[in-house]
């Protein structure tokens, strides 16, 4: 991976890539029987391959950004591989003579393959994934607004019951994303986890200790959601959810299970 190229730097590579592809076609068709011509075609092909490699490495940062924009840590092997596959697909399909920037063209393929990988991980259908993406786009358009089921139903043109399902699917996706932190130090980032990854005794203990605030406690402690996102989800103020989370954290620290829970977390 190298630094992104400027528009001018990208465009200077395009003619080299075109000549390299033409040389490859000529060599494959055995048109280059003359020794001098063949050497020239081989040089052009090599130069074209080097230009394509440079373009790929300079655009690889898009994969990192798009994976992270979806809320995932770069290093999620499936999403990273999907993004790279999208980048390579884009290069193979890219026509430099159409005048588009490669990075712009590649962005579509990267997002397409990353979203497909997210969909497979979450076990969603195509229609469910489309609705979740529409909901997330809606939420990004007004980050400070709390969207009710009715708001979502109207915006996505679905029933209130379906909107509740979509909102839950979006929350489930969000819960897969981020990296956890120490129970007592939310700045200490460790390996990613979510409730489905934890042993049953951990979930049972935390549910017993935290009660109705279990979800909020888990989401904040393990950074699956920010305070603002949790507050919107629960329909209360940021200050209100912060108090609930702190109350749960105190209860966890003071519980008979505290030492065992901390030991489990330290092993993650």
C-alpha positions as CSV (number, residue, x, y, z in Angstrom):
1,X,0.0,0.0,0.0
2,X,1.4,3.4,-1.0
3,X,0.1,7.0,-0.8
4,X,-2.9,7.8,-3.1
5,X,-2.1,9.3,-6.5
6,X,-3.2,12.7,-7.6
7,X,-5.5,13.0,-10.6
8,X,-2.6,14.0,-12.8
9,X,-0.5,11.0,-11.6
10,X,-3.3,8.6,-12.2
11,X,-4.0,9.9,-15.7
12,X,-0.3,9.7,-16.7
13,X,-0.5,5.9,-16.0
14,X,-3.6,5.3,-18.2
15,X,-1.8,5.5,-21.6
16,X,0.9,3.1,-20.3
17,X,-1.8,0.7,-19.1
18,X,-3.5,0.9,-22.5
19,X,-0.3,0.2,-24.4
20,X,0.5,-2.6,-22.1
21,X,-2.8,-4.3,-22.7
22,X,-2.5,-3.8,-26.4
23,X,1.0,-5.4,-26.3
24,X,-0.4,-8.3,-24.3
25,X,-3.1,-8.9,-26.9
26,X,-0.5,-8.7,-29.7
27,X,1.8,-11.2,-28.0
28,X,-1.1,-13.6,-27.3
29,X,-2.2,-13.5,-31.0
30,X,1.4,-14.3,-32.0
31,X,1.5,-11.1,-34.1
32,X,4.9,-10.2,-32.7
33,X,7.0,-12.8,-34.6
34,X,9.7,-10.3,-35.4
35,X,12.4,-10.4,-32.7
36,X,12.8,-6.6,-32.4
37,X,9.0,-6.1,-32.3
38,X,8.6,-8.9,-29.7
39,X,11.1,-7.3,-27.4
40,X,9.3,-3.9,-27.7
41,X,5.9,-5.5,-27.0
42,X,7.4,-7.3,-24.0
43,X,8.7,-4.0,-22.7
44,X,5.3,-2.4,-23.2
45,X,3.5,-5.2,-21.5
46,X,5.9,-5.0,-18.5
47,X,5.5,-1.3,-18.3
48,X,1.7,-1.7,-18.4
49,X,1.8,-4.3,-15.6
50,X,4.0,-2.0,-13.5
51,X,1.6,0.9,-14.0
52,X,-1.4,-1.3,-13.1
53,X,0.4,-2.5,-10.0
54,X,1.2,1.1,-9.0
55,X,-2.4,2.0,-9.5
56,X,-3.6,-0.9,-7.3
57,X,-1.2,-0.2,-4.5
58,X,-2.1,3.5,-4.5
59,X,-5.8,2.8,-4.4
60,X,-5.6,0.0,-1.8
61,X,-6.2,2.7,0.9
62,X,-9.8,2.9,-0.4
63,X,-10.4,-0.6,0.9
64,X,-9.2,0.4,4.4
65,X,-11.4,3.5,4.4
66,X,-14.5,1.7,3.1
67,X,-14.2,-1.2,5.6
68,X,-13.7,1.3,8.4
69,X,-16.6,3.5,7.2
70,X,-18.8,0.5,7.5
71,X,-17.8,0.5,11.2
72,X,-15.4,-2.5,11.0
73,X,-11.7,-2.8,12.0
74,X,-9.4,-3.1,9.1
75,X,-8.1,-6.6,9.6
76,X,-11.5,-8.3,9.4
77,X,-10.1,-10.9,7.0
78,X,-13.4,-11.5,5.2
79,X,-14.1,-7.9,4.6
80,X,-10.5,-7.0,3.8
81,X,-10.4,-9.8,1.2
82,X,-13.7,-8.8,-0.3
83,X,-12.5,-5.2,-0.7
84,X,-9.3,-6.3,-2.4
85,X,-11.3,-8.6,-4.7
86,X,-13.5,-5.6,-5.6
87,X,-10.4,-3.5,-6.3
88,X,-8.9,-6.2,-8.6
89,X,-12.3,-6.6,-10.3
90,X,-12.3,-2.8,-10.9
91,X,-8.8,-2.9,-12.4
92,X,-9.7,-5.7,-14.8
93,X,-12.9,-3.9,-15.9
94,X,-11.5,-0.4,-16.0
95,X,-11.3,1.4,-19.4
96,X,-8.8,4.3,-19.1
97,X,-10.0,5.7,-22.3
98,X,-13.4,6.6,-20.9
99,X,-12.0,9.5,-18.9
100,X,-13.1,8.3,-15.4
101,X,-10.8,8.3,-12.4
102,X,-9.8,4.7,-11.5
103,X,-10.3,5.5,-7.7
104,X,-13.9,6.6,-8.5
105,X,-14.6,3.5,-10.5
106,X,-12.9,1.2,-7.9
107,X,-15.0,2.7,-5.1
108,X,-18.2,1.2,-6.5
109,X,-16.7,-2.3,-6.8
110,X,-15.1,-2.1,-3.3
111,X,-18.3,-1.1,-1.6
112,X,-20.3,-3.7,-3.6
113,X,-18.0,-6.6,-2.5
114,X,-17.6,-5.4,1.1
115,X,-21.4,-5.0,1.5
116,X,-21.9,-8.5,0.1
117,X,-19.4,-9.9,2.6
118,X,-21.2,-8.0,5.5
119,X,-24.5,-9.4,4.2
120,X,-23.1,-13.0,4.2
121,X,-21.6,-12.6,7.7
122,X,-25.0,-11.3,9.0
123,X,-27.0,-13.9,7.1
124,X,-29.3,-11.3,5.5
125,X,-31.2,-11.6,2.2
126,X,-30.6,-9.1,-0.6
127,X,-33.8,-7.2,0.2
128,X,-33.0,-7.1,3.9
129,X,-29.5,-5.8,3.2
130,X,-30.9,-3.1,0.9
131,X,-33.3,-1.9,3.6
132,X,-30.6,-1.9,6.2
133,X,-28.3,0.2,3.9
134,X,-31.2,2.6,3.3
135,X,-31.8,3.0,7.0
136,X,-28.1,3.6,7.7
137,X,-28.1,6.3,4.9
138,X,-31.2,7.9,6.5
139,X,-29.5,7.9,9.9
140,X,-26.3,9.5,8.5
141,X,-28.4,12.2,6.9
142,X,-29.6,13.4,10.3
143,X,-27.1,12.1,13.0
144,X,-28.7,14.0,15.9
145,X,-32.2,12.9,15.2
146,X,-33.9,9.9,16.8
147,X,-35.9,8.0,14.1
148,X,-39.0,6.3,15.3
149,X,-40.5,3.2,13.7
150,X,-43.0,5.4,12.0
151,X,-40.3,7.7,10.6
152,X,-38.4,4.7,9.3
153,X,-41.5,3.1,7.8
154,X,-42.4,6.4,6.0
155,X,-38.9,7.0,4.7
156,X,-38.3,3.4,3.5
157,X,-42.0,2.9,2.4
158,X,-42.5,-0.2,4.5
159,X,-44.9,-1.1,7.3
160,X,-44.2,-0.1,10.9
161,X,-43.7,-3.8,11.8
162,X,-41.2,-4.2,9.0
163,X,-39.4,-1.1,10.1
164,X,-38.9,-2.5,13.6
165,X,-37.3,-5.6,12.0
166,X,-35.0,-3.5,9.9
167,X,-34.0,-1.4,12.8
168,X,-33.2,-4.5,14.8
169,X,-31.2,-5.9,11.9
170,X,-29.2,-2.7,11.7
171,X,-28.5,-2.8,15.5
172,X,-27.4,-6.4,15.1
173,X,-25.0,-5.4,12.4
174,X,-23.6,-2.6,14.5
175,X,-23.0,-4.9,17.4
176,X,-20.6,-6.9,15.2
177,X,-18.4,-4.0,14.4
178,X,-16.1,-2.6,17.0
179,X,-13.3,-3.6,19.3
180,X,-13.9,-4.2,23.0
181,X,-12.2,-2.5,25.9
182,X,-11.3,-3.2,29.5
183,X,-14.3,-3.0,31.8
184,X,-12.6,-0.3,33.8
185,X,-10.7,1.5,31.1
186,X,-12.7,2.1,27.9
187,X,-9.5,3.4,26.1
188,X,-7.7,0.1,26.3
189,X,-8.6,-1.5,23.0
190,X,-8.5,-5.3,22.7
191,X,-9.7,-8.0,20.4
192,X,-13.2,-7.7,18.9
193,X,-16.1,-9.5,20.4
194,X,-19.9,-9.4,20.6
195,X,-22.5,-11.2,22.9
196,X,-22.7,-14.2,20.6
197,X,-19.0,-14.8,21.0
198,X,-19.0,-14.8,24.8
199,X,-19.5,-17.9,27.0
200,X,-23.1,-18.4,28.2
201,X,-22.0,-17.8,31.9
202,X,-20.7,-14.4,31.0
203,X,-23.9,-13.3,29.4
204,X,-26.0,-14.8,32.1
205,X,-24.0,-13.1,34.9
206,X,-24.1,-9.7,33.1
207,X,-27.8,-9.9,32.4
208,X,-28.4,-10.8,36.1
209,X,-26.3,-7.9,37.3
210,X,-27.3,-5.2,34.8
211,X,-30.9,-6.2,34.2
212,X,-32.7,-4.1,31.6
213,X,-29.5,-2.1,31.0
214,X,-27.5,-5.1,29.8
215,X,-27.6,-4.1,26.2
216,X,-26.5,-0.5,26.8
217,X,-23.7,-1.7,29.2
218,X,-22.4,-4.2,26.6
219,X,-22.7,-1.8,23.7
220,X,-20.7,0.9,25.5
221,X,-18.2,-1.2,27.3
222,X,-17.2,-3.1,24.2
223,X,-17.6,-0.1,21.8
224,X,-20.3,-1.5,19.6
225,X,-22.1,1.8,19.8
226,X,-21.3,5.3,21.0
227,X,-23.2,6.9,23.9
228,X,-25.2,9.0,21.3
229,X,-26.2,6.0,19.3
230,X,-27.2,4.0,22.4
231,X,-29.2,7.0,23.7
232,X,-31.1,7.3,20.4
233,X,-31.8,3.5,20.3
234,X,-33.3,3.6,23.8
235,X,-35.1,6.9,23.3
236,X,-33.5,8.8,26.2
237,X,-30.9,11.5,26.7
238,X,-27.2,11.0,26.5
239,X,-26.9,11.9,30.2
240,X,-29.6,9.4,31.1
241,X,-27.9,6.5,29.3
242,X,-24.5,7.5,30.7
243,X,-25.9,7.3,34.2
244,X,-27.4,3.8,33.5
245,X,-24.1,2.6,32.1
246,X,-22.1,3.9,35.0
247,X,-24.6,2.3,37.4
248,X,-24.2,-1.0,35.6
249,X,-20.4,-0.8,35.7
250,X,-20.4,-0.1,39.4
251,X,-22.7,-3.1,39.9
252,X,-20.4,-5.3,37.9
253,X,-17.3,-4.2,39.8
254,X,-19.0,-4.8,43.1
255,X,-20.6,-8.2,42.2
256,X,-19.3,-11.6,43.4
257,X,-18.6,-12.4,39.7
258,X,-16.3,-9.3,39.2
259,X,-13.0,-11.2,39.5
260,X,-14.1,-14.0,37.3
261,X,-15.5,-11.7,34.7
262,X,-12.4,-9.6,34.6
263,X,-10.3,-12.7,34.3
264,X,-12.4,-13.8,31.3
265,X,-11.9,-10.4,29.7
266,X,-8.2,-10.3,30.2
267,X,-7.9,-13.6,28.2
268,X,-9.6,-12.0,25.2
